[in-house]
Amino acid sequence: MLTRSPDGEKKPLRYKDLESRHDQNPSLDADIALAYVGLGDQDQAISWLNKGYEARFKASILLRPAFDPLRSDARFKEHMRRVGLPG
């Protein structure tokens, strides 16, 4: 779910709250990545996926259709390869 900040920029709803809790729950990293996919911010999405990878998140989440916008990104393909999923 998205919201607009006072300056008109789209932001994931409660994204700062999620970002502040990612250390306690690595699966949040993928959720934050999904929020950035929804915003069309592939750089941030890949960054959060990398954080999730380092924290050993459940890689099968990458098979969700919500990640389809990243499938053509070489960084995403490399990420899929690293976790042993077909890319």
Residue frames relative to the residue before (quaternion, step in Angstrom):
aa qw qx qy qz dx dy dz
M 1.0000 0.0000 0.0000 0.0000 0.00 0.00 0.00
L 0.2173 -0.7975 0.5557 0.0898 3.58 -0.93 0.92
T 0.0940 -0.7512 0.6485 0.0790 3.49 -1.31 0.45
R 0.3741 -0.7014 0.5479 0.2608 3.56 -1.21 0.28
S 0.4077 -0.6894 0.5427 0.2530 3.51 -1.02 0.86
P 0.7063 -0.4636 0.3034 0.4406 3.63 -1.19 0.25
D 0.6881 0.4644 -0.2956 0.4727 3.61 1.11 -0.55
G 0.6197 -0.5965 0.3188 0.3982 3.59 1.31 0.23
E 0.5245 0.6392 -0.4161 0.3784 3.59 1.25 -0.10
K 0.4199 -0.6845 0.5310 0.2707 3.58 -1.00 0.84
K 0.0014 -0.7829 0.6212 -0.0333 3.55 -1.00 0.88
P 0.5218 -0.5949 0.4835 0.3741 3.57 -1.12 0.54
L 0.5238 -0.6329 0.4723 0.3194 3.54 -0.98 0.88
R 0.8530 0.0427 -0.0890 0.5125 3.56 -0.85 1.01
Y 0.2742 0.8010 -0.5062 0.1645 3.61 1.13 0.40
K 0.6291 0.5284 -0.3513 0.4490 3.59 1.00 -0.69
D 0.6210 0.5286 -0.3358 0.4713 3.57 1.06 -0.73
L 0.6584 0.4969 -0.3069 0.4747 3.59 0.92 -0.87
E 0.6633 0.5131 -0.3095 0.4482 3.57 0.89 -0.95
S 0.6751 0.5020 -0.3071 0.4450 3.59 0.98 -0.77
R 0.7251 0.4223 -0.2415 0.4873 3.61 1.20 -0.44
H 0.4243 0.7456 -0.4545 0.2397 3.61 1.19 -0.05
D 0.5935 0.5829 -0.3747 0.4094 3.62 1.09 -0.53
Q 0.6939 0.4680 -0.2758 0.4727 3.58 1.05 -0.71
N 0.8079 0.1490 -0.0440 0.5684 3.59 1.11 -0.59
P 0.2752 -0.8124 0.4897 0.1565 3.61 -0.02 1.26
S 0.5870 0.5769 -0.3987 0.4045 3.61 1.07 -0.46
L 0.5472 0.6042 -0.4008 0.4181 3.59 1.20 -0.34
D 0.5526 0.6198 -0.4001 0.3879 3.59 1.11 -0.57
A 0.6700 0.4795 -0.2954 0.4836 3.58 0.96 -0.83
D 0.6260 0.5268 -0.3394 0.4642 3.60 1.05 -0.70
I 0.6438 0.5013 -0.3163 0.4839 3.57 0.99 -0.82
A 0.6196 0.5340 -0.3380 0.4655 3.59 1.02 -0.80
L 0.6472 0.5194 -0.3193 0.4576 3.58 0.96 -0.84
A 0.6199 0.5369 -0.3453 0.4563 3.58 1.01 -0.74
Y 0.6852 0.4675 -0.2857 0.4800 3.57 0.97 -0.83
V 0.5622 0.5525 -0.3940 0.4726 3.61 1.13 -0.50
G 0.6593 0.5253 -0.2990 0.4472 3.57 0.96 -0.90
L 0.6796 0.4659 -0.2756 0.4950 3.55 1.16 -0.61
G 0.4748 -0.6754 0.4374 0.3565 3.56 1.26 -0.27
D 0.5185 0.6297 -0.4138 0.4043 3.58 1.25 0.33
Q 0.1737 -0.8384 0.5108 0.0777 3.55 0.21 1.31
D 0.6130 0.5622 -0.3614 0.4214 3.60 0.99 -0.71
Q 0.6852 0.4591 -0.2831 0.4895 3.59 0.89 -0.91
A 0.6194 0.5459 -0.3473 0.4446 3.59 1.01 -0.76
I 0.6737 0.4780 -0.2939 0.4810 3.59 0.88 -0.92
S 0.6185 0.5524 -0.3407 0.4431 3.58 0.99 -0.79
W 0.6971 0.4549 -0.2731 0.4822 3.60 0.90 -0.90
L 0.6072 0.5284 -0.3619 0.4702 3.60 1.09 -0.56
N 0.6314 0.5227 -0.3303 0.4680 3.57 1.04 -0.73
K 0.6290 0.5176 -0.3345 0.4739 3.58 1.02 -0.74
G 0.6512 0.5163 -0.3069 0.4638 3.55 0.99 -0.83
Y 0.6258 0.5367 -0.3301 0.4598 3.55 1.04 -0.79
E 0.6651 0.5049 -0.2986 0.4621 3.55 0.92 -0.93
A 0.7056 0.4298 -0.2513 0.5042 3.58 1.11 -0.66
R 0.4618 -0.7164 0.4164 0.3164 3.59 1.32 0.13
F 0.1528 0.8041 -0.5548 0.1493 3.56 0.82 1.00
K 0.6272 -0.5331 0.4100 0.3929 3.57 -1.29 0.28
A 0.3437 -0.8082 0.4468 0.1705 3.56 -0.19 1.34
S 0.5772 0.6170 -0.3896 0.3666 3.61 1.06 -0.57
I 0.4988 0.6498 -0.4291 0.3806 3.59 1.22 -0.28
L 0.6008 0.5948 -0.3506 0.4028 3.57 1.16 -0.58
L 0.6001 0.5739 -0.3540 0.4302 3.58 1.25 -0.28
R 0.4627 0.6903 -0.4404 0.3399 3.59 1.26 -0.19
P 0.5540 -0.6221 0.4413 0.3337 3.59 -1.01 0.76
A 0.5563 0.6236 -0.3951 0.3815 3.60 1.12 -0.50
F 0.6720 0.4791 -0.3000 0.4785 3.59 1.20 -0.45
D 0.3520 0.7748 -0.4697 0.2350 3.62 1.25 0.01
P 0.6423 0.5314 -0.3622 0.4169 3.67 0.88 -0.69
L 0.6799 0.4795 -0.2955 0.4695 3.62 1.19 -0.38
R 0.4857 0.7272 -0.4125 0.2552 3.60 1.16 -0.42
S 0.6917 0.4548 -0.2918 0.4790 3.62 1.07 -0.54
D 0.5400 0.6175 -0.3965 0.4123 3.60 1.27 -0.16
A 0.4896 -0.6899 0.4544 0.2791 3.59 -0.73 1.07
R 0.6258 0.5383 -0.3432 0.4482 3.61 1.06 -0.69
F 0.6419 0.5064 -0.3221 0.4773 3.58 1.04 -0.75
K 0.6288 0.5300 -0.3309 0.4629 3.58 0.97 -0.84
E 0.6499 0.5018 -0.3104 0.4790 3.58 0.97 -0.82
H 0.6292 0.5313 -0.3264 0.4639 3.56 1.00 -0.81
M 0.6406 0.5157 -0.3162 0.4730 3.59 0.94 -0.87
R 0.6445 0.5232 -0.3151 0.4599 3.58 0.95 -0.86
R 0.6571 0.5358 -0.3047 0.4340 3.59 0.94 -0.94
V 0.7419 0.3886 -0.2284 0.4965 3.57 1.00 -0.77
G 0.5595 -0.6628 0.3599 0.3437 3.58 1.28 0.16
L 0.5236 0.6149 -0.4236 0.4103 3.58 1.17 0.51
P 0.5466 -0.6039 0.4480 0.3686 3.59 -1.09 0.57
G 0.0937 -0.8212 0.5622 0.0264 3.54 -0.84 0.89
